[in-house]
Amino acid sequence: MEAQRWQEIEALFDRVLDLPPEERTSGLEQLGDGVPPEIVAEVARLIAEVERSTGFLATARSAAATEALNPLQPGESIGSWTVKRPLGA
């Protein structure tokens, strides 16, 4: 892929990705005006990949946040380690 074509795809990808998720489909459709179909298809493929992978990242981020907000209590264990008391207590 030549550099100029990649720059065009990247610019269009960023523009569509900045839209709220529910507006991305119409944003992709609007790209069709004057943009070669293979570039629109590549942008659509990249957006789909981001949206597919975001579910995993959101789940991982949510699990990490839950752990941070709900620290282990005395008596709970992680592997062979048991919490005796909170640090600094």
HELIX and SHEET records of a PDB file:
HELIX    1   1 ALA A    3  LEU A   17  1                                  15    
HELIX    2   2 PRO A   21  GLU A   23  5                                   3    
HELIX    3   3 ARG A   24  LEU A   31  1                                   8    
HELIX    4   4 PRO A   37  LEU A   69  1                                  33    
SHEET    1   A 2 SER A  77  ILE A  78  0                                        
SHEET    2   A 2 TRP A  81  THR A  82 -1                                        
END                                                                             
